[in-house]
Amino acid sequence: MKIEKNLLCTRLLMACALLWGCATWVCAQDKHVPGPMKDVNQVVDNTLDSLNKARTARPVAGSSRKGNNPVLFLVGNSTMRTGTLGNGNNGQWGWGYYMNEYFDTDKITVENHALGGTSSRTFYNKLWPDVLKGIQAGDWVIIELGHNDNGPYDSGRARASIPGIGKDTLHVTIKETGVQETVYTYGEYMRRFVREVKAKGAHPILFSLTPRNAWDDADSTVITRVNTTFGLWAKQVAKKERIPFIDLNEISARKFETFGKEKVKYMFYLDRIHTSAFGARVNAESAVEGIRAYKKLKLANYLKPVEKDTVTATARRPGIPMLFTVGDSTVKNYDDDPNGMWGWGSVIAEEFDTDRITVDNCAKAGRSARTYLDEGRWDKVYNALQPGDFVLIQFGHNDAGDINRGKARAELPGAGEESKVFLMEPTGKYQVIYTFGWYLRKFIRDVKEKGATPIVLSHTPRNIWDDGKIQRNTDSFGLWTRQAAEQAGAYFIDLNKLSADKLQDMGYNQGLKVVAEYFNHDHTHTSLKGAHMNARSIAEGLRATDCELKNYLK
């Protein structure tokens, strides 16, 4: 039913709304048309005031096309592309940013046409015509909209669609601009997207919304779903239009529930809707999983093969736990020349009964806690973990210095929750950097999530002396490691103290030349002799705990 509104009626209804304490959107509705969805989140998002800037930041539709190859167009809001530029300069990322990494770009290209702040209504009216121009037969279009289909119909951001999938319409005059517009239901906008894509000979796919960091109640372990509103409506439209529907909300929500509330917190940045790089990657992976799992969906043919890790945990034996060692060059070095540099991770197996436990040294020289994570090395350990495994984690040697230039591997100092967005000079990309302790807590929680046991170590001592005493790290990385362990519930071994005490005694009783035998090349990297000493210190530290790992020691 179409309902004409004149200015007088609008003003009268506004007055009534004020008198009755109703929301201002009442002035634009009729008793036959449902009120818009309430904007319960009150998140400040960019609006279309920057439309001209957005058009220059987003790709020209179809411009990535290679020959006659198809293009995958992404249509959505800030959960798909955060901010006008979509480059993470505010610490938030949309999942569309990462989608190209999963597709074979020699066969298909991915274009992210999403824009933060848009609803199904505002995207259709202001951005969709330009996108539609670039769509050709054989292309694919993923549509995920609904986060912003709330608030007033005719004022402010004026982006609400009528709830549901019906045929209701509403004529409104936008208060601030005087522009007249007909508002349709959410389902009608979805149908229009779908039918116009089909008319081009392309393939539309509807997605449900990404999950928010919202739980059913304070004590709940269940993420709040949208399967009674936008998720349901998108599914209903997809069914009637006979096109694929992928429940991105459900796929990611199940993962979040496995992660738990603490881990889910850093899947988002600044608020409970917009994802960090971590959360955006989870949603992108969920989107790809949904595409692969959908029966006979030909878009899956353009995905890259799933990469299999053929290195980590390949020595696993049935029924026998694994001990993973994670760290830098003091944990894993060249480890082949008896007279060369060695890390303790390559000799620590000698402290254990290897008939009952398997050791896998996953450390990498030159890495800090952050770069070990950034390079995907931690993910390999995380994915290999099984209940009953153990992980020894030691970082700190490479975690000071420049954050965003040079080697660019440091974190913020400390063990707090601070974070800051940096423009990384080596890559030209923005990145959120957290404290040293934050990265350790992430590792700890990831290990516990998998049912394994984390043990964090203060880093090995250096052969540096002040007034006859070897330097310790008790006021810096050693302290922050201890704090992270206490905060996240991990075992802590003060390796720095245990080995420094040994070296101190040697230096005092036998001289610094004897101490030098435990190092190679410089004051940090250990010789084979030094690696064995550190391994023995770890075993000593384990015996002083109630950690089950000590039961596997010789």
Residue pairs with C-beta under 8 A, 6 or more apart in sequence:
1 32
1 33
1 168
1 169
2 169
2 171
2 182
3 30
3 32
3 33
3 169
3 170
3 171
4 171
5 28
5 171
5 172
5 173
7 173
10 27
10 28
10 173
13 26
13 27
14 24
14 27
16 22
16 26
17 23
17 24
17 26
17 27
23 35
23 38
23 152
24 152
24 155
25 35
25 36
25 151
25 152
25 153
25 154
25 155
25 160
26 35
27 154
28 152
28 153
28 154
28 155
28 170
28 172
29 35
29 36
29 153
29 170
30 170
32 168
33 162
33 168
33 169
33 170
34 162
34 163
34 164
34 168
35 163
36 149
36 150
36 151
36 152
36 153
36 160
36 161
36 162
36 163
37 149
37 150
37 151
37 160
37 163
37 229
38 150
38 151
39 150
39 151
40 150
41 212
41 271
41 272
41 273
43 271
43 272
43 273
43 274
45 77
45 78
45 116
45 117
45 148
46 78
46 83
46 84
46 115
46 116
46 117
47 117
47 157
48 54
48 115
48 117
48 118
48 122
48 126
50 84
51 126
53 84
54 84
54 115
54 127
55 130
57 84
57 85
57 86
58 81
58 86
58 112
58 113
58 115
59 111
59 112
59 113
60 134
61 73
61 111
61 113
61 130
61 131
61 132
61 133
61 134
61 135
62 71
62 111
62 133
62 134
62 135
62 136
63 111
63 134
64 71
64 109
64 110
64 111
65 71
65 109
65 136
66 105
66 106
66 109
69 106
69 107
69 108
69 109
70 108
70 136
70 138
70 139
70 140
70 302
71 108
71 109
71 110
71 111
71 134
71 135
71 136
71 139
71 140
72 99
72 103
72 108
72 109
72 110
72 111
72 139
72 140
72 141
72 142
72 299
72 302
73 111
73 113
73 131
73 134
73 135
73 139
73 140
73 141
73 142
74 80
74 81
74 96
74 99
74 110
74 111
74 112
74 113
74 114
74 142
74 144
75 113
75 114
75 123
75 128
75 131
75 141
75 142
75 143
75 144
75 145
75 193
76 94
76 96
76 114
76 118
76 123
76 142
76 143
76 144
76 145
76 207
77 114
77 115
77 116
77 117
77 118
77 119
77 123
77 144
77 145
77 147
77 148
78 92
78 94
78 114
78 115
78 116
78 117
78 147
78 148
78 273
78 274
79 94
79 95
79 144
79 147
79 209
79 210
79 273
79 274
79 275
79 283
80 94
80 95
80 96
80 112
80 114
80 144
81 94
81 96
81 97
81 112
81 113
81 114
81 115
81 116
82 88
82 90
82 92
82 93
82 94
82 116
82 274
82 275
83 89
83 90
83 92
83 116
84 115
84 116
86 94
86 96
86 97
86 112
86 114
86 116
87 429
87 430
88 97
88 277
88 421
88 429
88 430
88 431
88 432
89 421
89 423
89 430
90 269
90 270
90 421
91 269
91 270
91 276
91 419
91 421
91 430
91 432
92 269
92 270
92 274
92 275
92 276
93 275
93 276
93 277
93 279
93 280
94 112
94 114
94 116
94 275
94 280
95 210
95 275
95 280
95 281
95 282
95 283
95 284
95 287
96 110
96 112
96 114
96 284
97 112
97 280
97 284
98 280
98 281
98 284
99 110
99 112
99 284
99 287
99 288
100 109
100 110
101 284
102 284
102 285
102 288
102 303
102 304
103 109
103 110
103 302
103 303
103 304
104 302
104 303
104 304
107 302
108 140
108 302
111 134
113 127
113 131
114 144
115 123
115 127
117 148
117 157
117 159
118 126
118 127
118 145
118 148
118 159
119 145
119 146
119 147
119 148
119 149
119 150
119 159
119 160
119 161
120 145
120 146
120 149
120 161
120 186
120 189
120 190
120 193
121 149
121 159
121 160
121 161
121 183
121 184
121 189
122 148
122 157
122 159
123 145
124 189
124 192
124 193
125 181
128 193
128 196
132 196
132 197
132 200
135 141
135 197
135 200
135 202
136 200
136 201
136 202
137 200
137 201
137 202
138 201
138 202
138 203
139 200
139 202
139 203
140 202
140 203
140 204
140 205
140 299
141 193
141 197
141 202
141 203
141 204
141 205
142 205
142 207
142 287
143 190
143 193
143 194
143 204
143 205
143 206
143 207
144 206
144 207
144 208
144 209
144 210
144 248
145 189
145 190
146 186
146 209
146 226
146 229
146 230
146 233
146 234
147 209
147 210
147 273
148 157
148 159
149 159
149 160
149 161
149 186
149 230
150 159
150 160
151 157
151 158
151 159
151 160
152 158
152 160
153 160
153 170
153 172
153 183
154 172
154 173
154 174
154 175
155 174
155 175
155 176
156 176
158 172
158 174
158 176
158 181
160 183
161 183
161 184
161 185
161 186
161 188
161 189
162 168
162 169
162 170
162 183
162 184
162 185
162 186
162 188
163 185
163 186
163 229
164 185
164 186
164 187
164 233
165 185
165 186
165 187
165 188
165 190
165 191
165 233
165 236
165 237
166 185
166 187
166 188
167 185
167 188
168 184
168 185
169 182
169 183
169 184
170 182
170 183
171 180
171 181
171 182
171 183
172 180
172 181
172 182
172 183
173 179
173 180
173 181
174 180
174 181
184 192
186 230
186 233
187 233
187 236
187 237
190 206
190 233
190 234
190 237
191 237
191 241
193 204
194 204
194 206
194 237
194 238
194 241
194 243
195 241
197 203
197 204
198 204
198 241
203 243
203 298
203 299
204 241
204 243
205 243
205 244
205 245
205 246
205 297
205 299
206 234
206 235
206 237
206 238
206 243
206 244
206 245
206 246
207 234
207 245
207 246
207 247
207 248
207 287
207 290
208 226
208 227
208 230
208 231
208 234
208 235
208 245
208 246
208 247
208 248
208 249
208 250
209 226
209 230
209 231
209 248
209 249
210 248
210 249
210 252
210 275
210 283
211 223
211 224
211 225
211 226
211 249
211 252
211 253
211 256
212 223
212 224
212 268
212 272
212 273
213 256
213 264
213 265
213 267
213 268
213 272
213 273
214 223
214 224
214 272
215 221
215 222
215 223
215 224
215 261
216 222
216 223
216 224
221 257
221 260
221 261
222 257
223 253
223 256
223 257
223 264
225 231
225 249
225 250
225 253
226 232
226 249
227 247
227 249
227 250
231 247
231 249
231 250
234 245
235 245
235 247
238 244
238 245
239 245
244 294
244 297
246 287
246 290
246 291
246 294
247 290
248 283
248 286
248 287
248 290
251 286
251 287
251 289
251 290
252 282
252 283
252 286
255 282
255 286
256 264
256 267
256 282
258 449
259 267
259 449
260 445
260 449
262 445
263 442
263 445
263 446
263 449
266 276
266 278
266 279
266 442
267 275
267 276
267 278
267 279
267 282
268 274
268 275
268 276
268 279
269 275
269 276
269 279
269 419
269 432
275 282
275 283
276 432
277 431
277 432
288 303
291 297
291 299
291 300
291 303
292 300
292 303
294 300
309 380
309 383
309 384
311 380
312 360
312 362
312 380
312 381
312 383
312 384
313 322
313 324
313 360
313 384
315 322
315 358
315 360
316 322
316 358
316 384
316 386
317 358
320 356
320 357
320 358
321 357
321 358
321 386
321 388
321 389
321 390
321 552
322 357
322 358
322 359
322 360
322 384
322 386
322 389
322 390
323 348
323 352
323 357
323 358
323 359
323 360
323 389
323 390
323 391
323 392
323 549
323 552
324 360
324 362
324 381
324 384
324 385
324 389
324 390
324 391
324 392
325 331
325 332
325 344
325 345
325 348
325 359
325 360
325 361
325 362
325 363
325 391
325 392
325 394
326 362
326 363
326 372
326 378
326 381
326 391
326 392
326 393
326 394
326 395
326 443
327 343
327 345
327 363
327 367
327 392
327 393
327 394
327 395
327 457
327 459
328 363
328 364
328 365
328 366
328 367
328 368
328 394
328 395
328 397
328 398
328 459
329 341
329 343
329 363
329 364
329 365
329 366
329 397
329 524
329 525
330 343
330 344
330 394
330 397
330 459
330 460
330 524
330 525
330 526
330 534
331 343
331 344
331 345
331 361
331 363
331 394
332 343
332 345
332 346
332 361
332 362
332 363
332 364
332 365
333 340
333 341
333 342
333 343
333 346
333 365
333 525
333 526
334 340
334 341
334 342
335 341
335 342
335 343
335 346
338 528
339 520
339 527
339 528
340 520
340 527
340 528
341 520
341 521
341 525
341 526
341 527
342 520
342 526
342 527
342 528
342 530
342 531
343 361
343 363
343 365
343 526
343 531
344 460
344 526
344 531
344 532
344 534
344 535
344 538
345 359
345 361
345 363
345 392
346 361
346 531
347 528
347 531
347 532
347 535
348 359
348 392
348 535
348 538
348 539
349 359
350 532
350 535
351 535
351 536
351 538
351 539
351 553
351 554
352 359
352 552
352 553
352 554
353 552
353 553
353 554
356 552
357 390
357 552
360 384
362 377
362 380
362 381
363 394
364 372
364 375
364 377
366 398
366 407
366 409
367 375
367 377
367 395
367 398
367 409
368 395
368 398
368 399
368 409
368 410
368 411
369 395
369 399
369 411
369 436
369 439
369 440
369 443
370 399
370 409
370 410
370 411
370 433
370 434
370 439
371 398
371 409
372 378
372 395
373 379
373 439
373 442
373 443
378 443
378 446
381 391
382 446
382 447
382 450
385 391
385 446
385 447
385 450
385 451
385 452
386 450
386 451
386 452
387 450
387 451
387 452
388 451
388 452
389 450
389 451
389 452
389 453
390 452
390 453
390 454
390 455
390 548
390 549
391 443
391 447
391 452
391 453
391 454
391 455
392 455
392 456
392 457
392 538
393 440
393 443
393 444
393 454
393 455
393 456
393 457
394 456
394 457
394 458
394 459
394 460
394 495
395 436
395 439
395 440
395 459
395 477
395 481
396 436
396 458
396 459
396 473
396 476
396 477
396 478
396 481
397 459
397 460
397 524
398 407
398 409
398 410
399 409
399 410
399 411
399 436
399 477
400 410
400 413
400 477
401 407
401 409
401 410
402 408
402 409
402 410
403 410
403 411
403 412
403 422
403 433
404 422
404 423
404 424
404 425
404 431
404 433
405 425
405 426
408 424
408 425
408 426
411 433
411 434
411 435
411 436
411 438
411 439
412 418
412 419
412 420
412 433
412 434
412 435
412 436
412 438
413 435
413 436
413 476
413 480
414 435
414 436
414 437
414 480
415 435
415 436
415 437
415 438
415 440
415 441
415 479
415 480
415 481
415 483
415 484
415 487
416 435
416 437
416 438
417 434
417 435
417 438
418 434
418 435
419 432
419 433
419 434
419 435
419 438
420 432
420 433
421 430
421 431
421 432
421 433
422 430
422 431
422 432
422 433
423 429
423 430
424 430
424 431
435 480
436 477
436 480
436 484
437 480
437 481
437 483
437 484
437 487
438 484
440 456
440 480
440 481
440 484
440 485
440 488
441 484
441 487
441 488
443 454
443 456
444 454
444 456
444 484
444 485
444 488
444 489
444 490
445 488
447 453
447 454
447 490
448 454
448 488
448 489
448 490
453 491
453 547
453 548
453 549
454 488
454 490
454 491
455 490
455 491
455 492
455 493
455 542
455 547
455 549
456 481
456 484
456 485
456 490
456 491
456 492
456 493
457 481
457 492
457 493
457 494
457 495
457 538
457 541
458 473
458 477
458 478
458 481
458 482
458 492
458 493
458 494
458 495
458 496
458 497
459 473
459 477
459 478
459 481
459 495
459 496
460 495
460 496
460 499
460 524
460 526
460 534
461 470
461 471
461 472
461 473
461 496
461 499
461 500
461 503
462 470
462 471
462 523
462 524
463 470
463 503
463 515
463 516
463 518
463 519
463 523
463 524
464 470
464 471
464 523
465 471
465 507
465 512
468 507
468 508
469 504
470 500
470 503
470 504
470 507
470 515
471 500
472 478
472 496
472 497
472 500
473 479
473 496
474 496
474 497
478 494
478 496
478 497
481 492
482 492
482 494
484 490
485 491
485 492
486 492
491 545
491 547
493 538
493 541
493 542
493 545
494 541
495 534
495 537
495 538
495 541
498 537
498 538
498 540
498 541
499 533
499 534
499 537
502 533
502 537
503 515
503 518
506 514
506 515
506 518
507 514
507 515
517 527
517 529
517 530
518 526
518 527
518 529
518 530
518 533
519 525
519 526
519 527
519 530
520 526
520 527
520 530
526 533
526 534
539 553
542 549
542 550
542 553
543 550
543 553
